[in-house]
Amino acid sequence: MKILVTGSAGFIGFHVSQSLLKRGHEVVGIDNINLYYDPSLKFARLHELGINKEQASAHNNISQSSIYGEQFKFIRLGIEEKENLSSVFETQKFDKVCHLAAQAGVRYSLENPSAYIDSNLVGFANILECCRNHAIQHLVYASSSSVYGLNKKVPFQEEDQVDQPISLYAATKKSNELMAHSYSHLYKIPSTGLRFFTVYGPWGRPDMALFLFTDAISKKQPIKVFNKGDMQRDFTYIDDITEGVIKVIEQKEEKRIKKNEYYKIYNIGNNKSEKLLDFIMEIEKHLGKKAIMEMLPMQPGDVQKTWANINQLIQDYGYSPTTNISDGVKSFVEWYKSYYKI
Ligand SMILES: NC(=O)c1ccc[n+]([C@@H]2O[C@H](COP(=O)([O-])OP(=O)(O)OC[C@H]3O[C@@H](n4cnc5c(N)ncnc54)[C@H](O)[C@@H]3O)[C@@H](O)[C@H]2O)c1
């Protein structure tokens, strides 16, 4: 199968691309390698896929992998570049699209709203138009647990109302689901939105808690613990996320189409809500160092607890997350130590 993966230099996009390649699929990766966090980590991920920094830096130029050959190609491109994106679809002729490129992060959306409008709304609309114009068999895209906003009923279920986002980031993710619904309905494009719940693991994002905490604890610097530690997250290990995404991409759409189910949304999480302080204890254990905690109030835009009901993904795709936080944090810390040579 030939698959477009957007955001392929990003945390999840890198892992999904690598896994698709190992399973024998042909992948074209797109990413604008923006400066939201250290781009050297994005270049390093691409390097693992056989694309060197020089190749990855050239704008709108298609490069071939030195590891996977013709099977993996990369183009540095912004999804808001409508014409360029459209010619990639025209020339590459994809079967399916896995759309993971987005401006991520809740806190950053308070300071930089326009980045979210450009990538998550304009960019998403361009992806939809390309899927429509190029007869894409299935659009699989990243939504987020943040759409549940201040919902109190846990675990969160796909049917729960999600009309009260508390950050612009969450609002753009909910908008993506609505936009996908209209395209699936009007143009019969099968689409699946996956609401990711706090993804962590090797090659993870430097703006997320696990990375920030590991970095600070290893340097004996204080960590910022919001809501005085009274937070819970459904932490989901990257391999479990990748497994779920691949299952959705690989499944044939015929059955869904027969049942007229063009539009689908699923939670993808670990189905356990872990206490933030327990998560920090795991980092301390695997680093062999104690955290210096700076207890702070709740941040605007943040929610106190997330917890995913994943029954629908289990039922329809046989999804089965297996990694507990102790094993997952251990893998991250091992990767962090070897990557940063500490
Ligand atoms: N990591 C999580 O816990 C989590 C949780 C919920 C949802 N998500 C969603 O999953 C997806 C992947 O997240 P991630 O953690 O890998 O983030 P990431 O920031 O590591 O990856 C996103 C990639 O997209 C690229 N990108 C951003 N805007 C772009 C644009 N306009 N054009 C082309 N490329 C662009 C970035 O350079 C980056 O490499 C995102 O849609 C994110 O919102 C992630």
The ligand as a Tripos MOL2 file, in Angstrom:
@<TRIPOS>MOLECULE
LIG
   44    48     1     0     0
SMALL
NO_CHARGES

@<TRIPOS>ATOM
      1 N1          1.8020   13.3880   21.5270 N.am      1 LIG1
      2 C1          0.6100   13.4140   22.1190 C.2       1 LIG1
      3 O1          0.4690   13.1110   23.3150 O.2       1 LIG1
      4 C2         -0.6190   13.8080   21.3440 C.ar      1 LIG1
      5 C3         -1.8560   13.8210   22.0170 C.ar      1 LIG1
      6 C4         -2.9870   14.1810   21.2980 C.ar      1 LIG1
      7 C5         -2.9080   14.4650   19.9620 C.ar      1 LIG1
      8 N2         -1.7080   14.4690   19.3300 N.ar      1 LIG1
      9 C6         -1.6650   14.8080   17.9050 C.3       1 LIG1
     10 O2         -0.9100   13.8170   17.2240 O.3       1 LIG1
     11 C7         -0.2300   14.4030   16.1120 C.3       1 LIG1
     12 C8          1.2520   14.1240   16.2010 C.3       1 LIG1
     13 O3          1.7360   14.6690   17.4210 O.3       1 LIG1
     14 P1          3.2330   14.5370   17.9020 P.3       1 LIG1
     15 O4          3.2260   14.3510   19.3560 O.co2     1 LIG1
     16 O5          3.9570   13.5870   17.0320 O.co2     1 LIG1
     17 O6          3.7360   16.0360   17.6320 O.3       1 LIG1
     18 P2          5.0460   16.5840   16.8720 P.3       1 LIG1
     19 O7          5.0240   18.0550   17.0600 O.co2     1 LIG1
     20 O8          6.2450   15.8290   17.3390 O.co2     1 LIG1
     21 O9          4.7620   16.2070   15.3620 O.3       1 LIG1
     22 C9          4.0430   17.0250   14.4740 C.3       1 LIG1
     23 C10         4.9140   17.2630   13.2530 C.3       1 LIG1
     24 O10         4.1500   18.0130   12.3280 O.3       1 LIG1
     25 C11         4.9820   18.9960   11.7480 C.3       1 LIG1
     26 N3          4.1290   20.1120   11.3260 N.ar      1 LIG1
     27 C12         3.4980   21.0070   12.1160 C.ar      1 LIG1
     28 N4          2.8200   21.8900   11.3610 N.ar      1 LIG1
     29 C13         3.0180   21.5160   10.0610 C.ar      1 LIG1
     30 C14         2.5840   22.0450    8.8230 C.ar      1 LIG1
     31 N5          1.8230   23.1280    8.7550 N.pl3     1 LIG1
     32 N6          2.9800   21.4150    7.6950 N.ar      1 LIG1
     33 C15         3.7790   20.3110    7.7430 C.ar      1 LIG1
     34 N7          4.2260   19.7930    8.8980 N.ar      1 LIG1
     35 C16         3.8580   20.3850   10.0340 C.ar      1 LIG1
     36 C17         5.9720   19.3970   12.8260 C.3       1 LIG1
     37 O11         7.1850   19.9090   12.2880 O.3       1 LIG1
     38 C18         6.1740   18.0760   13.5650 C.3       1 LIG1
     39 O12         7.3310   17.4070   13.1120 O.3       1 LIG1
     40 C19        -0.5900   15.8840   16.1430 C.3       1 LIG1
     41 O13        -1.6880   16.0830   15.2880 O.3       1 LIG1
     42 C20        -0.9980   16.1170   17.5810 C.3       1 LIG1
     43 O14        -1.8680   17.2130   17.7130 O.3       1 LIG1
     44 C21        -0.5440   14.1400   19.9860 C.ar      1 LIG1
@<TRIPOS>BOND
     1     1     2 1
     2     2     3 2
     3     2     4 1
     4     4     5 ar
     5     4    44 ar
     6     5     6 ar
     7     6     7 ar
     8     7     8 ar
     9     8     9 1
    10     8    44 ar
    11     9    10 1
    12     9    42 1
    13    10    11 1
    14    11    12 1
    15    11    40 1
    16    12    13 1
    17    13    14 1
    18    14    15 2
    19    14    16 1
    20    14    17 1
    21    17    18 1
    22    18    19 2
    23    18    20 1
    24    18    21 1
    25    21    22 1
    26    22    23 1
    27    23    24 1
    28    23    38 1
    29    24    25 1
    30    25    26 1
    31    25    36 1
    32    26    27 ar
    33    26    35 ar
    34    27    28 ar
    35    28    29 ar
    36    29    30 ar
    37    29    35 ar
    38    30    31 1
    39    30    32 ar
    40    32    33 ar
    41    33    34 ar
    42    34    35 ar
    43    36    37 1
    44    36    38 1
    45    38    39 1
    46    40    41 1
    47    40    42 1
    48    42    43 1
@<TRIPOS>SUBSTRUCTURE
     1 LIG1         1 GROUP 0 **** ****
